[in-house]
Structure formats: structure tokens, C-alpha cells
């Protein structure tokens, strides 16, 4: 599986939770779970800042 696809899946999981009104912590947990499903848990670190920005409405 391509790294880009997996990264998009992680980001999508984060955005879905935040858009539904979830907390940043819930969004990060969803991103982590999605990353683990795609063996890309290391991507979560790269997406943590993005998730926080999304939660603050900056992206």
C-alpha cells in the first residue's frame, strides 16, 4: 500500500472525528487506529500537528 494512500486514510479518520464534533484526543485515537490498520502508525506523529490545527479551525 502506498504511503500517500495510508497518510490520506489517517488524515481522513482524523477529519471525520473532528467534523463530527469529537475531541482532538478522539481524533488522534481514530488516526492511530487507521494507521495501525495500514501498518503506518509512524504517520500519526506527522499528522498530530495537522489534527490540532484542524481542531482549532486553522486548516
URSUL-V267965 format. One record per pair of residues at least 4 apart in sequence whose ideal C-beta (glycine too) atoms are under 6 Angstrom apart, sorted by the first residue. I is the first residue (numbers start at 1). J is the second residue. Records with the same first field share a line. If there is no record, write none. Layout:
I->J, J
This chain:
1->5, 6, 38
6->38, 40
7->43
9->34, 38
10->31, 34, 35, 43, 47
11->47
13->30, 31, 34
14->27, 31, 51
15->19
17->22, 26, 27, 30
18->22, 27, 54, 55
22->26, 27
24->52, 55
27->51
28->51
31->44, 47
32->44
35->40, 41, 43, 44
36->41
43->47
47->51
53->58, 59
54->59
